[in-house]
Amino acid sequence: MVPGTALGVLAGDLAYTWLAVRLMRRTGRRDVTAMPFGIDTPTLFAMVFGVLGPVMLATGDPVLAWKVGMAATVAIGLAKLGLAFGGDWARRVVPRAALLGSIAGISILLIAFLAMLKIMRDPLVGLVALLVLLLALFGRVRMPFGLPGALASALAGTLIFWGRAWLDLGPGATIAAGSLRPALPWPTLGWIDAVSQTLAYLSIALPFALVTIIGGIDNTESAAAAGDEYRARDILLTEAAATILAGCCGGVVQNTPYIGHPAYKAMGAGAGYTLATGIVIGVGAAAGVLSLLVAVLPEAAIAPILVFIGLEITAQGFLATPTRHGAAVALTFVPVAAAVVLIESGALFSALGASPAALRGEAALGYEALLLLGNGFILTAVLWGWALASIIDERLGLAGLLFVVASLAALFGVIHSPLANGALFWPWAAPSPMPGRLAGAYGVLAALAWLAGTRARRITA
């Protein structure tokens, strides 16, 4: 599973390196930064807890669970292949506030906030590394020996961590090299045997294809705002093809462009860093050394880079959009905040050996509202931000149309799914009354927007 998934990362990084080099040649610029690329973390959790785990528990067959995971990954890649051709159209019609706002919310709440939690678990390592990074990248302070700020930050934190452990002044870690042997990813059609068993899990897997397509469009717009204009179609086709390749070689997690292009540019990354990343991940996974690398680098020393990415992308969300759309950018943060609370509350429930089903009264209602707001949060953020930007621009007819889209999406669970795994469903087989109520509420919003638009036109006339 790991080498196959990493092969997708390698293929995508090679393609993004080529796209960056092509952009350099076309524009004559030397400061082009390649788009970052890797595996999609939300899909990782969805596949583990919504596909692989349930198949394993139901059948007791780990090989079948693996094949179902491969088939689901291939299905995600094929879905993305079809969606990719609408990427450039979406960039033209969706306002920048909605595109950048949604990834700004993810950056500050899912990336920077969760990274700060890791820093606070080991403040001596994490806070020192964070300050070094902020001094280098925001304060323009030159690092010793001319080291890049990100490298100097990671080295500082790592040296403190292992120096403290060597002096027996604090916690350390055990480095276990494990069994280092080659495990080359190899194409296989073995997953075809599990297609029939996979169909039942597509309602869980396929929504993540839409999520990463939206994320890819957002990231392409973010790169354009930072000065690197890529075609959304090229970016999205690459992630689709890499996902299919990974699935056909044993991988069980889809690939996607990462948030953070402006931050990587600020750190001095050029067109070739994705080549180095792809080689390290691809070769490291095939040789089995990635676990050794993870053991050597303490989390608190690496987390500051994620904090910087969160700050940089969030700042771009406000600075690269029209000032009048600031409220629309801020509104996109709300569904993301719900997703963060869901993640953290899930960890707490697990640690306590409990589940949300044990909640009663107001607590149960509050958790249900949290689930509705957090599921499908990326699409919800885009729709809400786009609708508010339309209202600000006095395009009330468009705002009403967006509420209709939200109403239909809620009926199928594309947004606001009441299921814990965020799965889709048919409107006539909804798991609770809430999808119908939400769809009706959005319908009322659409009618109000259209009514207000009609009244505004009459007053103007």
Secondary structure, DSSP 8 states (H G I E B T S, - for coil): -HHHHHHHHHHHHHHHHHHHHHHHHHH--S------EEE-HHHHHHHIIIIIHHHHHHH--HHHHHHHHHHHHHHHHHHHHHHGGGHHHHHHHS-HHHHHHHHHHIIIIIIIHHHHHHHHHSHHHHHHHHHHHHHHHTS----GGG--HHHHHHHHHHHHHHHHHHTTSS-------------------GGGGGHHHHGGGHHHHTHHHHHHHHHHHHHHHHHHHTT----HHHHHHHHHHHHHHHHHTT--S-EEE-S-HHHHHHTT--SSHHHHHHHHHHHHHHHT-HHHHHHHS-HHHHHHHHHHHHHHHHHHHHHTS-GGGHHHHHHTHHHHHHHHHHHHHHHHHHHHT--GGG--HHHHHHHHHHHHHHTTHHHHHHHHHHHHHHHHTT-HHHHHHHHHHHHHHHHHTSSS--STT-----GGG-SSSHHHHHHHHHHHHHHHHHHHHHHHHHHH-
